Amino acid sequence: MKKWTKKAAIKALEDLVSEIPSVKQKGRESGLHTRWLSNALRIIEEIFGYESRYYKTLANFSWSETGYMIVSLYERDTEIENKHKIAFYRQMDQASGLINSAIDHLNKSEIAEVYEGKNTVPEASDLIKIINLAGNKLRRIIRTIPQKEKELQDKYEDLLIAADIEYNREFPHIEYSTKQYIPDFSFSKINLAVEIKLCKNNEKALIEQINDDILAYKTKFNNLIFVVYDLGQIRDIEIFKKSFEANDDVIIQIIKH
């Protein structure tokens, strides 16, 4: 399954909406409609999940008139097809509204928050909670410019304690390529490691550190989060995150001071 970023997900949904006029022009049961619907269901399932209202609603569209129809005897086939055509146009318009609603939802949320999978487990809510701790609360409790990563780690630990989340600090020790790596925080229940980074004056060195950490931590953990507290060195957040998040299950959170 494709791993979506928020920006890419919004763009894919916007593209689906922009294609609707062409699909309507080609008509019901056309090859273009079949292709559009298949792509739309796949994209929505990957972003929002099998159990989301967006997927379920779109999957249940009939694209035809299913109600009782009164037609004349002599123009029966033509009138029935016209009714199906009207229903098809109506449901394509409804699909446009549905997908635009999904875009609104995504604009107001993080990508990890909107997914509702068929087999969603309670642990998924812990992952979302941990993601939100840094994204929504860490900056609020930093009152002076931090000088060391340990200051950030201590503040992050305070948030974990307040949220009643089970964690280990500076554990486990991982041997990789003649070096020892120790994640700042680990969460065994969801197979997650969290590393806190302070970006003060050397973005290039930080990039090298994160790349090394990914290689080492991936030998032990399925999920990795890097919380990067930036003091103004990172100019383009999306470019900074892009190469890292090409790795499966790696999330980069940039917190601006």
Contacts in CASP RR format, 6 or more apart in sequence:
PFRMAT RR
TARGET T0000
AUTHOR 0000-0000-0000
METHOD contacts of the structure
MODEL  1
MKKWTKKAAIKALEDLVSEIPSVKQKGRESGLHTRWLSNALRIIEEIFGY
ESRYYKTLANFSWSETGYMIVSLYERDTEIENKHKIAFYRQMDQASGLIN
SAIDHLNKSEIAEVYEGKNTVPEASDLIKIINLAGNKLRRIIRTIPQKEK
ELQDKYEDLLIAADIEYNREFPHIEYSTKQYIPDFSFSKINLAVEIKLCK
NNEKALIEQINDDILAYKTKFNNLIFVVYDLGQIRDIEIFKKSFEANDDV
IIQIIKH
1 46 0 8 1.000
2 46 0 8 1.000
3 245 0 8 1.000
3 248 0 8 1.000
3 249 0 8 1.000
4 12 0 8 1.000
4 46 0 8 1.000
4 47 0 8 1.000
4 111 0 8 1.000
5 111 0 8 1.000
5 241 0 8 1.000
5 245 0 8 1.000
6 106 0 8 1.000
6 110 0 8 1.000
6 111 0 8 1.000
7 238 0 8 1.000
9 47 0 8 1.000
9 106 0 8 1.000
9 111 0 8 1.000
10 103 0 8 1.000
10 106 0 8 1.000
10 107 0 8 1.000
12 43 0 8 1.000
12 47 0 8 1.000
13 43 0 8 1.000
13 44 0 8 1.000
13 47 0 8 1.000
13 99 0 8 1.000
13 102 0 8 1.000
13 103 0 8 1.000
13 106 0 8 1.000
14 103 0 8 1.000
16 36 0 8 1.000
16 39 0 8 1.000
16 40 0 8 1.000
16 43 0 8 1.000
16 99 0 8 1.000
17 96 0 8 1.000
17 97 0 8 1.000
17 99 0 8 1.000
17 100 0 8 1.000
17 103 0 8 1.000
19 36 0 8 1.000
20 36 0 8 1.000
20 92 0 8 1.000
20 95 0 8 1.000
20 96 0 8 1.000
22 32 0 8 1.000
23 30 0 8 1.000
23 32 0 8 1.000
23 33 0 8 1.000
23 36 0 8 1.000
23 92 0 8 1.000
24 88 0 8 1.000
24 89 0 8 1.000
24 92 0 8 1.000
26 32 0 8 1.000
26 33 0 8 1.000
27 33 0 8 1.000
27 85 0 8 1.000
27 88 0 8 1.000
28 63 0 8 1.000
28 64 0 8 1.000
28 84 0 8 1.000
28 85 0 8 1.000
28 88 0 8 1.000
29 63 0 8 1.000
33 63 0 8 1.000
37 58 0 8 1.000
37 63 0 8 1.000
40 58 0 8 1.000
40 95 0 8 1.000
40 99 0 8 1.000
41 55 0 8 1.000
41 58 0 8 1.000
41 59 0 8 1.000
44 52 0 8 1.000
44 54 0 8 1.000
44 55 0 8 1.000
44 58 0 8 1.000
44 99 0 8 1.000
44 102 0 8 1.000
45 52 0 8 1.000
45 55 0 8 1.000
47 102 0 8 1.000
47 106 0 8 1.000
47 111 0 8 1.000
47 114 0 8 1.000
47 115 0 8 1.000
48 54 0 8 1.000
48 55 0 8 1.000
48 102 0 8 1.000
48 114 0 8 1.000
48 115 0 8 1.000
48 116 0 8 1.000
49 55 0 8 1.000
49 115 0 8 1.000
49 116 0 8 1.000
49 117 0 8 1.000
49 118 0 8 1.000
50 116 0 8 1.000
50 117 0 8 1.000
50 118 0 8 1.000
51 116 0 8 1.000
51 117 0 8 1.000
51 118 0 8 1.000
51 120 0 8 1.000
52 114 0 8 1.000
52 115 0 8 1.000
52 116 0 8 1.000
52 117 0 8 1.000
54 98 0 8 1.000
54 99 0 8 1.000
54 101 0 8 1.000
54 102 0 8 1.000
57 98 0 8 1.000
58 95 0 8 1.000
58 98 0 8 1.000
61 91 0 8 1.000
61 94 0 8 1.000
61 95 0 8 1.000
62 87 0 8 1.000
62 91 0 8 1.000
63 87 0 8 1.000
63 88 0 8 1.000
63 91 0 8 1.000
64 84 0 8 1.000
64 87 0 8 1.000
64 88 0 8 1.000
65 80 0 8 1.000
65 83 0 8 1.000
65 84 0 8 1.000
65 86 0 8 1.000
65 87 0 8 1.000
66 87 0 8 1.000
69 79 0 8 1.000
69 80 0 8 1.000
69 83 0 8 1.000
71 79 0 8 1.000
71 80 0 8 1.000
71 83 0 8 1.000
72 79 0 8 1.000
105 114 0 8 1.000
106 114 0 8 1.000
110 128 0 8 1.000
110 131 0 8 1.000
110 132 0 8 1.000
112 127 0 8 1.000
112 128 0 8 1.000
112 131 0 8 1.000
112 251 0 8 1.000
113 128 0 8 1.000
113 131 0 8 1.000
113 132 0 8 1.000
115 124 0 8 1.000
123 189 0 8 1.000
123 190 0 8 1.000
126 165 0 8 1.000
126 187 0 8 1.000
126 189 0 8 1.000
126 190 0 8 1.000
127 190 0 8 1.000
127 192 0 8 1.000
127 223 0 8 1.000
129 163 0 8 1.000
129 165 0 8 1.000
130 160 0 8 1.000
130 165 0 8 1.000
130 187 0 8 1.000
130 192 0 8 1.000
130 194 0 8 1.000
130 225 0 8 1.000
131 225 0 8 1.000
131 251 0 8 1.000
131 253 0 8 1.000
133 156 0 8 1.000
133 159 0 8 1.000
133 160 0 8 1.000
133 163 0 8 1.000
133 165 0 8 1.000
134 156 0 8 1.000
134 159 0 8 1.000
134 225 0 8 1.000
134 227 0 8 1.000
134 253 0 8 1.000
134 255 0 8 1.000
135 253 0 8 1.000
135 255 0 8 1.000
137 159 0 8 1.000
138 152 0 8 1.000
138 155 0 8 1.000
138 156 0 8 1.000
138 159 0 8 1.000
138 227 0 8 1.000
138 229 0 8 1.000
138 255 0 8 1.000
139 255 0 8 1.000
139 256 0 8 1.000
139 257 0 8 1.000
141 155 0 8 1.000
141 158 0 8 1.000
141 159 0 8 1.000
142 152 0 8 1.000
142 155 0 8 1.000
142 229 0 8 1.000
142 257 0 8 1.000
145 231 0 8 1.000
145 257 0 8 1.000
146 152 0 8 1.000
146 198 0 8 1.000
146 229 0 8 1.000
146 257 0 8 1.000
148 198 0 8 1.000
149 184 0 8 1.000
149 196 0 8 1.000
149 197 0 8 1.000
149 198 0 8 1.000
152 196 0 8 1.000
152 198 0 8 1.000
152 227 0 8 1.000
152 229 0 8 1.000
153 169 0 8 1.000
153 184 0 8 1.000
153 185 0 8 1.000
153 196 0 8 1.000
156 184 0 8 1.000
156 185 0 8 1.000
156 194 0 8 1.000
156 196 0 8 1.000
156 227 0 8 1.000
157 167 0 8 1.000
157 169 0 8 1.000
157 185 0 8 1.000
160 167 0 8 1.000
160 185 0 8 1.000
165 187 0 8 1.000
166 187 0 8 1.000
166 189 0 8 1.000
167 185 0 8 1.000
167 186 0 8 1.000
167 187 0 8 1.000
168 185 0 8 1.000
168 186 0 8 1.000
168 187 0 8 1.000
168 188 0 8 1.000
169 184 0 8 1.000
169 185 0 8 1.000
170 182 0 8 1.000
170 183 0 8 1.000
170 184 0 8 1.000
171 182 0 8 1.000
171 183 0 8 1.000
171 186 0 8 1.000
172 182 0 8 1.000
172 183 0 8 1.000
172 186 0 8 1.000
172 220 0 8 1.000
173 180 0 8 1.000
173 181 0 8 1.000
173 182 0 8 1.000
174 180 0 8 1.000
174 181 0 8 1.000
174 182 0 8 1.000
174 183 0 8 1.000
174 216 0 8 1.000
174 217 0 8 1.000
174 219 0 8 1.000
174 220 0 8 1.000
175 181 0 8 1.000
176 215 0 8 1.000
176 216 0 8 1.000
176 219 0 8 1.000
177 215 0 8 1.000
177 216 0 8 1.000
179 216 0 8 1.000
181 212 0 8 1.000
181 213 0 8 1.000
181 216 0 8 1.000
181 217 0 8 1.000
183 193 0 8 1.000
183 194 0 8 1.000
183 195 0 8 1.000
183 213 0 8 1.000
183 217 0 8 1.000
183 221 0 8 1.000
184 194 0 8 1.000
184 195 0 8 1.000
184 196 0 8 1.000
185 193 0 8 1.000
185 194 0 8 1.000
185 195 0 8 1.000
185 196 0 8 1.000
186 192 0 8 1.000
186 193 0 8 1.000
186 194 0 8 1.000
186 221 0 8 1.000
187 193 0 8 1.000
187 194 0 8 1.000
190 223 0 8 1.000
191 221 0 8 1.000
191 222 0 8 1.000
191 223 0 8 1.000
192 221 0 8 1.000
192 222 0 8 1.000
192 223 0 8 1.000
192 224 0 8 1.000
192 225 0 8 1.000
193 217 0 8 1.000
193 220 0 8 1.000
193 221 0 8 1.000
193 223 0 8 1.000
193 224 0 8 1.000
193 225 0 8 1.000
194 224 0 8 1.000
194 225 0 8 1.000
194 226 0 8 1.000
194 227 0 8 1.000
195 210 0 8 1.000
195 213 0 8 1.000
195 217 0 8 1.000
195 224 0 8 1.000
195 225 0 8 1.000
195 226 0 8 1.000
195 227 0 8 1.000
196 227 0 8 1.000
196 229 0 8 1.000
197 206 0 8 1.000
197 209 0 8 1.000
197 210 0 8 1.000
197 226 0 8 1.000
197 227 0 8 1.000
197 228 0 8 1.000
197 229 0 8 1.000
198 228 0 8 1.000
198 229 0 8 1.000
198 231 0 8 1.000
199 206 0 8 1.000
199 228 0 8 1.000
199 229 0 8 1.000
199 230 0 8 1.000
199 231 0 8 1.000
199 232 0 8 1.000
199 233 0 8 1.000
199 234 0 8 1.000
200 231 0 8 1.000
200 233 0 8 1.000
201 231 0 8 1.000
201 233 0 8 1.000
202 233 0 8 1.000
203 233 0 8 1.000
203 234 0 8 1.000
203 240 0 8 1.000
206 228 0 8 1.000
207 240 0 8 1.000
210 226 0 8 1.000
210 228 0 8 1.000
210 244 0 8 1.000
210 252 0 8 1.000
211 244 0 8 1.000
213 224 0 8 1.000
213 226 0 8 1.000
214 224 0 8 1.000
214 244 0 8 1.000
214 247 0 8 1.000
214 250 0 8 1.000
217 224 0 8 1.000
218 224 0 8 1.000
218 247 0 8 1.000
222 249 0 8 1.000
223 249 0 8 1.000
223 251 0 8 1.000
224 247 0 8 1.000
224 249 0 8 1.000
224 250 0 8 1.000
224 251 0 8 1.000
225 250 0 8 1.000
225 251 0 8 1.000
225 252 0 8 1.000
225 253 0 8 1.000
226 244 0 8 1.000
226 250 0 8 1.000
226 251 0 8 1.000
226 252 0 8 1.000
226 253 0 8 1.000
227 253 0 8 1.000
227 255 0 8 1.000
228 234 0 8 1.000
228 240 0 8 1.000
228 252 0 8 1.000
228 253 0 8 1.000
228 254 0 8 1.000
228 255 0 8 1.000
229 255 0 8 1.000
229 257 0 8 1.000
230 254 0 8 1.000
230 255 0 8 1.000
230 256 0 8 1.000
230 257 0 8 1.000
231 257 0 8 1.000
232 256 0 8 1.000
232 257 0 8 1.000
234 240 0 8 1.000
234 254 0 8 1.000
237 254 0 8 1.000
240 252 0 8 1.000
240 254 0 8 1.000
241 252 0 8 1.000
241 254 0 8 1.000
244 250 0 8 1.000
244 252 0 8 1.000
245 251 0 8 1.000
245 252 0 8 1.000
END
